[in-house]
Amino acid sequence: MNSKGLKMKGISMEFPGVRALDGVDFSVEKGEVHALIGANGAGKSTLMKVLSGVYQNTAGDIFIDGEKIEIHNPMDAKNHGVVIVYQEVDTALVPHLTVAENIMMDYLIGDQKKLFIDWKMIQREAKSALKNLGLNLDVNKLVSELTLSEKQMVLIGRAVFHKAEYLILDEPTAPLSVEETNKLFEIVETVKKQGVSVIFISHRLDEIFRICERITVLRDGQLVGSYNVKTETIDSIVEKMLGRKLEATFPKHDVEIGGKLFEVRQLSGEGGVNNVNMHVNKGEIVGLSGLVGAGKTELVKLLFGATQKYEGEVVLNGKVVAPKNPAQAVKTGFALVPEERRREGILVHESIETNSTLPTLEKYCNGAFINHNQIRESAINTIKTVGVKAPNEKQLVSKLSGGNQQKVAIGKWLISDADIFMFDEPTKGVDVGSKAEIYNLIGGLVANKKGVIYATCEFSEILGLTDRVYVMYNGTIAAELVTKNTNEEELLLYSTGGGRNE
């Protein structure tokens, strides 16, 4: 590597009971798009949090253009041109401020001597930043009113506006549609030509091979190596990530599908859900496909009682049910693993033990007494079942990697008495090894004659995992297809509003 660029040497980091990083070296050249990958818990996010000043490393040095620098906090990092855009967008935005105010946040709070704020300038600069992203967002709109993908683009717009020299993108395409992803890649190419270095963290290896020049692989907190994308394949990189070959992407589950378990009739409700008809049989994995904004998330939230139903009916085990809130939905027989796991799926500041037993707490209660030994045993069993990497059941969920947090979000439902399990983008931000584990967990559910609704915009998962698929478009069902008889082209056709008789 030449002297121009960023270099991290011998970075180590420890948490209580966990050595998260062990003497890791990492470098990125000026104007390079460099992928940082590894299985969940490999240390990717920890390494970038050290670089961005969130964590203080216990050993190692950081150099920019050959000069050793000190990064003690996020402001130090920004002063050295290091800006990170996190995967969990809601943690980095202020929901009750406008798009313009969020983009210009550092300007607004940076100079305490300002007596007056030029709001026209704030709006003008924010519009310019979004225009550079190819977006036409209303800068006066509250962030709380934005979609997940729009929030992500606001964060990227803020980083680009502040002229980051080292832009860290943590799973930036996870919430984006194909079109939005292409726009993002155009932005990356633009900033690259301006000399900005982009560190790209993603589990979507096809995207990495499309946009990155080099790949650094971490495994269990250690450096495996750095590789040129031109000399590697997706299979070779997966093997380096896992330390073994990945046998089958989608495991085959030989399950006899039973009779009708669940049915939705002419269901409409909050979030734009309109006249939805669908059903799920016992032992069946039913896909809910569609592009970002098609209504998949809104539908599963409606079924889970999290939003208001306007009309229609829901039938479970032959009985009409009408849960008015998530607590009633759980008692009725529904389970939901939501898309935004940190905000809706887990209590990040509580332990694995608390999270894994919360939905089924009544099982461990005898009047006013709680059987803590049973709770502990159940949590330990859940950790083993879903493969959470943690020192013990008392570990705070906030200290886990994104993939292990997702395993906790899934694991807490496995000991419930639910009949219908709904998964909303369950593998978003999850590595290939953990994906296979999640697929196997879902296979275990249908083997026990449970019904599964699997909502995702990943067509490969729909085709590899499900038995039938409902394609959503504009809040309603555009098509019902037998998975083995369809393909990606047909899914995309219905997802974009084609193929229907108007």
C-alpha positions as CSV (number, residue, x, y, z in Angstrom):
1,M,0.0,0.0,0.0
2,N,1.3,3.5,-0.8
3,S,1.7,6.2,2.0
4,K,-1.6,7.9,0.9
5,G,-4.5,6.3,2.7
6,L,-5.5,4.9,6.1
7,K,-3.9,2.1,8.0
8,M,-4.8,0.3,11.2
9,K,-2.1,-1.8,12.7
10,G,-2.3,-4.5,15.5
11,I,-5.8,-3.4,16.7
12,S,-7.0,-5.3,19.7
13,M,-10.3,-4.8,21.6
14,E,-11.7,-6.6,24.6
15,F,-15.1,-6.7,26.3
16,P,-15.8,-8.6,29.5
17,G,-15.3,-12.2,28.7
18,V,-14.8,-11.6,24.9
19,R,-11.7,-10.7,22.9
20,A,-13.5,-9.0,20.0
21,L,-10.3,-8.0,18.0
22,D,-7.0,-9.7,18.2
23,G,-4.1,-7.8,16.5
24,V,-6.0,-6.9,13.4
25,D,-4.4,-5.0,10.5
26,F,-6.5,-3.1,8.0
27,S,-5.8,-0.6,5.3
28,V,-7.6,1.4,2.6
29,E,-6.0,3.5,-0.1
30,K,-7.2,6.9,-1.3
31,G,-10.1,6.6,-3.7
32,E,-10.5,2.9,-3.1
33,V,-13.7,1.0,-2.5
34,H,-12.7,-1.7,0.0
35,A,-15.0,-4.4,1.4
36,L,-14.8,-5.5,5.1
37,I,-16.5,-8.8,5.6
38,G,-16.8,-11.7,7.9
39,A,-19.4,-13.9,9.7
40,N,-21.5,-12.3,12.4
41,G,-19.3,-11.7,15.4
42,A,-16.1,-11.7,13.3
43,G,-15.3,-8.1,14.5
44,K,-16.2,-6.0,11.5
45,S,-18.4,-3.5,13.3
46,T,-16.1,-3.4,16.3
47,L,-13.1,-2.5,14.1
48,M,-15.0,0.3,12.4
49,K,-16.3,1.5,15.8
50,V,-12.7,1.8,16.9
51,L,-11.9,3.7,13.7
52,S,-14.9,6.0,14.2
53,G,-14.1,6.7,17.8
54,V,-17.0,4.9,19.4
55,Y,-14.7,2.3,21.1
56,Q,-11.2,2.8,22.5
57,N,-8.9,0.0,21.3
58,T,-6.7,-1.7,24.0
59,A,-3.8,-2.0,21.6
60,G,-2.7,-0.9,18.1
61,D,-2.2,2.3,16.1
62,I,-4.0,4.2,13.4
63,F,-2.2,6.1,10.6
64,I,-3.5,8.5,7.9
65,D,-1.1,9.3,5.0
66,G,1.7,7.8,7.0
67,E,1.1,10.0,10.1
68,K,0.0,8.4,13.4
69,I,-3.3,9.9,14.7
70,E,-5.3,9.6,17.9
71,I,-9.0,8.9,17.8
72,H,-10.7,9.1,21.2
73,N,-14.2,9.9,20.2
74,P,-16.5,10.4,17.2
75,M,-15.6,14.1,16.9
76,D,-11.9,13.2,16.6
77,A,-12.8,10.7,13.8
78,K,-14.9,13.4,11.9
79,N,-12.0,15.9,12.3
80,H,-9.8,13.3,10.5
81,G,-12.4,12.8,7.8
82,V,-13.8,9.5,9.0
83,V,-17.6,9.3,8.8
84,I,-19.7,6.1,9.5
85,V,-23.2,5.4,8.3
86,Y,-24.6,2.7,10.5
87,Q,-26.9,-0.1,9.5
88,E,-29.5,0.8,12.2
89,V,-30.5,4.1,10.7
90,D,-32.9,5.1,13.5
91,T,-30.1,5.3,16.0
92,A,-28.4,8.1,14.0
93,L,-31.3,10.3,13.1
94,V,-33.6,12.6,15.1
95,P,-37.1,11.6,14.1
96,H,-38.9,14.9,15.1
97,L,-36.5,17.0,13.1
98,T,-36.8,17.6,9.3
99,V,-34.8,16.0,6.6
100,A,-32.8,19.3,6.1
101,E,-32.1,19.6,9.9
102,N,-30.8,16.0,10.0
103,I,-28.6,16.4,7.0
104,M,-27.2,19.7,8.4
105,M,-27.0,18.4,12.0
106,D,-23.2,18.9,12.5
107,Y,-23.5,22.4,11.2
108,L,-26.4,23.3,13.5
109,I,-24.7,22.0,16.7
110,G,-21.0,22.6,15.7
111,D,-20.6,26.3,16.3
112,Q,-22.1,27.4,19.6
113,K,-21.3,31.1,18.8
114,K,-24.0,31.3,16.1
115,L,-26.6,33.9,17.1
116,F,-28.8,33.3,14.1
117,I,-29.4,30.3,11.8
118,D,-29.9,30.9,8.1
119,W,-32.7,28.4,7.5
120,K,-32.9,29.1,3.8
121,M,-29.2,28.1,3.5
122,I,-29.9,25.0,5.6
123,Q,-32.7,24.0,3.1
124,R,-30.7,24.9,0.1
125,E,-27.6,22.9,1.1
126,A,-29.8,19.9,2.1
127,K,-31.6,19.9,-1.2
128,S,-28.2,20.0,-3.0
129,A,-26.9,17.1,-1.0
130,L,-30.0,15.0,-1.8
131,K,-29.8,16.0,-5.5
132,N,-26.3,14.6,-5.6
133,L,-27.8,11.3,-4.4
134,G,-30.4,11.5,-7.2
135,L,-33.2,11.8,-4.7
136,N,-36.2,14.2,-4.7
137,L,-37.1,14.1,-1.0
138,D,-39.0,17.0,0.6
139,V,-36.4,18.5,2.9
140,N,-39.2,19.9,5.1
141,K,-40.6,16.5,5.8
142,L,-40.1,15.0,9.3
143,V,-37.7,12.1,9.4
144,S,-40.3,10.1,11.4
145,E,-42.5,10.2,8.2
146,L,-39.8,8.6,6.0
147,T,-39.5,5.0,4.9
148,L,-36.5,2.9,6.0
149,S,-34.8,3.4,2.6
150,E,-35.3,7.2,2.7
151,K,-33.8,7.4,6.2
152,Q,-30.7,5.5,4.9
153,M,-30.3,7.9,2.0
154,V,-30.6,10.9,4.4
155,L,-27.7,9.5,6.4
156,I,-25.6,9.0,3.4
157,G,-26.5,12.5,2.2
158,R,-25.3,13.9,5.5
159,A,-22.0,12.1,5.2
160,V,-21.4,13.2,1.6
161,F,-22.3,16.8,2.5
162,H,-19.7,16.8,5.2
163,K,-17.1,15.7,2.6
164,A,-15.9,12.6,4.3
165,E,-12.5,11.4,3.3
166,Y,-13.1,7.9,4.6
167,L,-16.8,6.9,4.3
168,I,-17.8,3.8,6.2
169,L,-21.0,2.2,4.9
170,D,-22.4,-0.5,7.3
171,E,-24.8,-2.7,5.3
172,P,-26.0,0.3,3.3
173,T,-28.1,-1.6,0.8
174,A,-30.0,-3.8,3.3
175,P,-33.1,-1.6,3.3
176,L,-32.8,-0.4,-0.3
177,S,-34.7,-1.5,-3.4
178,V,-32.8,-2.5,-6.6
179,E,-33.2,1.0,-8.0
180,E,-32.1,2.7,-4.8
181,T,-29.1,0.3,-4.6
182,N,-28.1,1.3,-8.1
183,K,-28.3,5.0,-7.2
184,L,-26.1,4.3,-4.1
185,F,-23.5,2.6,-6.3
186,E,-23.5,5.6,-8.6
187,I,-22.9,7.8,-5.6
188,V,-20.0,5.6,-4.4
189,E,-18.4,5.8,-7.9
190,T,-18.8,9.6,-7.8
191,V,-17.2,10.1,-4.4
192,K,-14.5,7.6,-5.3
193,K,-13.5,9.7,-8.3
194,Q,-13.2,12.7,-5.9
195,G,-10.6,10.8,-3.9
196,V,-12.9,9.5,-1.1
197,S,-12.1,6.1,0.3
198,V,-15.2,3.9,0.9
199,I,-15.2,1.1,3.4
200,F,-18.1,-1.2,2.4
201,I,-19.5,-3.6,5.0
202,S,-22.0,-6.1,3.5
203,H,-23.1,-9.7,3.5
204,R,-24.2,-9.4,-0.1
205,L,-21.2,-10.8,-1.8
206,D,-22.5,-10.2,-5.3
207,E,-22.6,-6.5,-4.6
208,I,-19.1,-6.6,-3.1
209,F,-17.7,-8.2,-6.3
210,R,-19.6,-5.6,-8.3
211,I,-18.4,-2.4,-6.6
212,C,-15.3,-3.2,-4.5
213,E,-11.6,-3.5,-5.5
214,R,-10.3,-5.3,-2.5
215,I,-11.8,-7.5,0.3
216,T,-10.5,-7.8,3.8
217,V,-11.9,-10.9,5.7
218,L,-12.1,-11.2,9.5
219,R,-12.9,-14.4,11.4
220,D,-13.4,-14.6,15.2
221,G,-11.7,-11.3,15.7
222,Q,-8.6,-12.0,13.7
223,L,-7.5,-11.1,10.2
224,V,-7.8,-13.8,7.6
225,G,-6.3,-11.7,4.8
226,S,-6.9,-9.0,2.2
227,Y,-7.7,-10.1,-1.4
228,N,-8.1,-8.6,-4.9
229,V,-11.7,-9.2,-6.1
230,K,-10.2,-10.1,-9.6
231,T,-8.4,-13.1,-8.2
232,E,-11.3,-14.5,-6.0
233,T,-14.7,-15.9,-6.4
234,I,-17.8,-15.8,-4.1
235,D,-17.2,-19.4,-3.1
236,S,-13.6,-18.8,-2.2
237,I,-14.5,-15.8,-0.1
238,V,-17.3,-17.7,1.7
239,E,-14.8,-20.4,2.5
240,K,-12.4,-17.8,4.0
241,M,-15.2,-16.2,6.0
242,L,-16.4,-19.5,7.6
243,G,-13.1,-21.5,7.6
244,R,-15.0,-24.3,5.8
245,K,-17.0,-24.9,2.7
246,L,-20.7,-24.0,2.8
247,E,-22.4,-27.1,1.6
248,A,-26.0,-26.0,0.7
249,T,-27.3,-22.5,0.6
250,F,-30.9,-23.6,1.1
251,P,-31.4,-26.8,3.0
252,K,-34.1,-29.1,1.7
253,H,-36.9,-29.9,4.2
254,D,-39.0,-32.9,3.3
255,V,-42.2,-31.9,5.1
256,E,-45.7,-33.2,4.3
257,I,-47.9,-30.1,4.0
258,G,-51.2,-30.5,5.9
259,G,-54.6,-28.8,5.8
260,K,-55.4,-25.1,6.0
261,L,-54.0,-23.5,9.2
262,F,-54.5,-19.8,8.6
263,E,-56.5,-17.6,6.2
264,V,-56.9,-13.9,5.5
265,R,-60.1,-12.7,3.7
266,Q,-60.4,-9.3,2.1
267,L,-58.1,-7.7,4.8
268,S,-57.5,-3.9,4.7
269,G,-55.9,-1.7,7.2
270,E,-53.4,0.9,8.3
271,G,-50.3,1.3,6.2
272,G,-52.0,1.0,2.9
273,V,-52.9,-2.7,3.1
274,N,-55.8,-3.2,0.7
275,N,-58.0,-6.2,0.1
276,V,-55.5,-9.0,0.9
277,N,-56.5,-12.6,0.5
278,M,-54.1,-15.4,1.4
279,H,-53.7,-18.6,3.3
280,V,-51.1,-20.8,5.0
281,N,-51.2,-24.6,5.4
282,K,-49.7,-26.7,8.2
283,G,-46.0,-27.3,7.6
284,E,-45.9,-24.8,4.8
285,I,-43.4,-21.9,4.2
286,V,-45.3,-19.2,2.4
287,G,-43.3,-16.4,0.8
288,L,-44.4,-12.7,0.9
289,S,-42.4,-11.2,-1.9
290,G,-42.2,-7.7,-3.4
291,L,-40.0,-4.7,-3.6
292,V,-39.3,-2.2,-0.8
293,G,-42.5,-0.3,-0.1
294,A,-44.8,-3.0,-1.5
295,G,-46.6,-3.5,1.8
296,K,-45.0,-6.6,3.2
297,T,-44.0,-5.1,6.5
298,E,-47.3,-3.3,6.8
299,L,-49.2,-6.6,6.3
300,V,-47.3,-8.6,8.9
301,K,-47.7,-5.8,11.4
302,L,-51.4,-5.7,10.7
303,L,-51.7,-9.4,11.3
304,F,-49.7,-9.0,14.5
305,G,-52.1,-6.4,15.9
306,A,-49.5,-3.7,15.8
307,T,-51.6,-1.5,13.4
308,Q,-55.4,-1.0,12.9
309,K,-57.6,-3.2,10.8
310,Y,-60.2,-1.5,8.7
311,E,-62.1,-4.5,7.3
312,G,-61.8,-8.2,6.5
313,E,-61.2,-11.1,8.7
314,V,-58.4,-13.4,9.9
315,V,-59.0,-17.1,10.5
316,L,-56.7,-19.3,12.6
317,N,-57.4,-23.0,13.2
318,G,-60.9,-22.5,11.8
319,K,-61.8,-19.7,14.2
320,V,-62.1,-16.0,13.3
321,V,-59.6,-14.0,15.4
322,A,-59.1,-10.3,15.8
323,P,-56.1,-9.4,18.0
324,K,-56.2,-5.6,18.7
325,N,-52.5,-5.5,19.9
326,P,-49.4,-7.6,19.8
327,A,-50.0,-9.0,23.3
328,Q,-53.4,-10.4,22.1
329,A,-51.7,-11.7,18.9
330,V,-49.2,-13.7,20.9
331,K,-51.9,-15.2,23.0
332,T,-53.9,-16.0,19.9
333,G,-51.0,-17.9,18.3
334,F,-48.9,-15.4,16.3
335,A,-45.2,-14.7,16.4
336,L,-43.4,-11.9,14.6
337,V,-39.7,-11.3,14.0
338,P,-39.7,-7.7,12.7
339,E,-37.4,-6.1,10.2
340,E,-36.1,-3.4,12.4
341,R,-34.8,-5.8,15.1
342,R,-33.1,-3.2,17.4
343,R,-36.2,-1.0,17.5
344,E,-38.9,-3.5,17.6
345,G,-37.5,-7.1,18.0
346,I,-35.3,-6.9,21.1
347,L,-34.6,-5.0,24.2
348,V,-31.0,-4.1,23.5
349,H,-30.2,-3.0,27.0
350,E,-31.4,-6.2,28.6
351,S,-29.8,-9.6,28.8
352,I,-30.2,-12.5,26.4
353,E,-32.0,-14.3,29.3
354,T,-34.6,-11.5,29.6
355,N,-35.1,-11.2,25.9
356,S,-35.4,-14.9,25.2
357,T,-38.1,-15.6,27.8
358,L,-40.0,-12.3,27.7
359,P,-42.9,-13.5,25.3
360,T,-43.4,-16.6,27.4
361,L,-42.9,-15.2,30.9
362,E,-46.2,-16.6,32.1
363,K,-44.7,-20.1,31.8
364,Y,-42.2,-19.3,34.6
365,C,-44.6,-17.7,37.0
366,N,-46.5,-19.2,39.8
367,G,-48.8,-16.5,41.2
368,A,-46.5,-13.7,42.3
369,F,-43.4,-15.9,42.1
370,I,-41.0,-16.2,39.2
371,N,-38.9,-19.4,38.8
372,H,-35.6,-17.9,37.9
373,N,-33.9,-21.3,37.5
374,Q,-36.3,-22.3,34.8
375,I,-35.8,-18.9,33.1
376,R,-32.0,-19.4,33.1
377,E,-32.3,-23.0,31.8
378,S,-34.6,-21.9,29.1
379,A,-32.3,-19.1,28.0
380,I,-29.3,-21.4,28.0
381,N,-31.2,-23.9,25.8
382,T,-32.3,-21.1,23.4
383,I,-28.6,-19.9,23.1
384,K,-27.6,-23.5,22.1
385,T,-30.6,-24.0,19.8
386,V,-30.1,-20.8,17.7
387,G,-26.3,-20.7,18.0
388,V,-25.8,-17.3,19.7
389,K,-22.2,-16.5,20.3
390,A,-22.0,-15.1,23.8
391,P,-20.1,-15.9,27.0
392,N,-23.3,-16.6,29.0
393,E,-27.0,-15.9,29.2
394,K,-26.4,-12.7,31.2
395,Q,-24.7,-11.0,28.3
396,L,-26.4,-7.7,27.3
397,V,-27.9,-7.9,23.8
398,S,-26.4,-4.5,23.0
399,K,-23.0,-6.2,23.2
400,L,-23.8,-8.8,20.6
401,S,-23.2,-8.6,16.9
402,G,-26.1,-7.8,14.5
403,G,-26.5,-11.4,13.5
404,N,-26.5,-12.7,17.0
405,Q,-29.0,-10.1,18.0
406,Q,-31.2,-11.4,15.2
407,K,-30.8,-15.0,16.5
408,V,-32.0,-13.7,19.9
409,A,-35.0,-12.1,18.2
410,I,-35.9,-15.4,16.5
411,G,-35.0,-17.6,19.4
412,K,-37.4,-16.0,21.9
413,W,-40.3,-17.3,19.8
414,L,-39.2,-20.9,19.4
415,I,-40.4,-21.8,22.9
416,S,-43.8,-20.1,22.4
417,D,-47.0,-21.9,21.5
418,A,-47.4,-19.9,18.3
419,D,-49.0,-21.5,15.2
420,I,-48.1,-18.9,12.7
421,F,-44.5,-17.6,12.6
422,M,-44.0,-14.4,10.6
423,F,-40.4,-13.4,9.6
424,D,-39.9,-9.9,8.1
425,E,-36.5,-9.7,6.3
426,P,-34.9,-12.1,8.9
427,T,-31.5,-12.4,7.2
428,K,-30.9,-8.7,6.7
429,G,-27.4,-7.9,7.8
430,V,-26.7,-11.6,8.5
431,D,-23.7,-13.6,7.2
432,V,-24.0,-16.6,5.0
433,G,-23.3,-19.1,7.8
434,S,-25.9,-17.6,10.1
435,K,-28.4,-17.5,7.2
436,A,-28.1,-21.3,6.8
437,E,-28.8,-21.6,10.6
438,I,-31.9,-19.5,10.3
439,Y,-33.2,-21.5,7.4
440,N,-32.7,-24.7,9.4
441,L,-34.6,-23.2,12.4
442,I,-37.5,-22.3,10.0
443,G,-37.3,-25.9,8.7
444,G,-37.7,-27.2,12.2
445,L,-40.9,-25.1,12.7
446,V,-42.6,-26.5,9.6
447,A,-41.5,-30.0,10.6
448,N,-43.6,-29.5,13.7
449,K,-46.6,-28.5,11.5
450,K,-46.3,-24.8,12.2
451,G,-47.1,-22.3,9.5
452,V,-44.4,-19.8,8.3
453,I,-44.9,-16.5,6.5
454,Y,-41.5,-15.4,5.1
455,A,-41.5,-11.7,3.9
456,T,-38.5,-10.6,1.9
457,C,-37.5,-8.7,-1.2
458,E,-34.7,-11.2,-1.8
459,F,-36.0,-13.3,-4.7
460,S,-33.3,-15.9,-4.1
461,E,-34.6,-16.7,-0.7
462,I,-38.2,-16.8,-1.9
463,L,-37.2,-19.3,-4.6
464,G,-34.9,-21.4,-2.4
465,L,-36.9,-21.6,0.8
466,T,-40.7,-21.3,0.2
467,D,-43.4,-23.6,-1.0
468,R,-45.8,-20.9,-2.3
469,V,-45.4,-17.2,-2.7
470,Y,-47.7,-14.2,-2.7
471,V,-46.3,-11.2,-4.5
472,M,-47.2,-7.8,-3.1
473,Y,-47.5,-4.6,-5.1
474,N,-49.0,-1.3,-3.8
475,G,-50.4,-2.8,-0.6
476,T,-52.2,-5.8,-2.1
477,I,-51.6,-9.3,-3.5
478,A,-50.6,-9.1,-7.2
479,A,-50.1,-12.8,-7.7
480,E,-50.2,-16.2,-5.9
481,L,-47.5,-18.6,-7.3
482,V,-46.3,-22.1,-6.7
483,T,-42.6,-21.5,-6.0
484,K,-41.2,-24.5,-8.0
485,N,-43.1,-23.3,-11.0
486,T,-41.9,-19.7,-11.0
487,N,-38.6,-17.8,-11.4
488,E,-37.0,-14.5,-10.6
489,E,-38.2,-12.8,-13.8
490,E,-41.9,-13.6,-13.0
491,L,-41.5,-12.4,-9.4
492,L,-40.0,-9.1,-10.6
493,L,-42.7,-8.7,-13.2
494,Y,-45.5,-8.9,-10.6
495,S,-43.5,-6.9,-8.1
496,T,-43.3,-4.0,-10.5
497,G,-47.0,-4.0,-11.2
498,G,-46.9,-6.0,-14.5
499,G,-48.6,-9.2,-15.5
500,R,-51.9,-8.3,-14.0
501,N,-55.3,-8.0,-15.7
502,E,-56.5,-4.5,-14.9
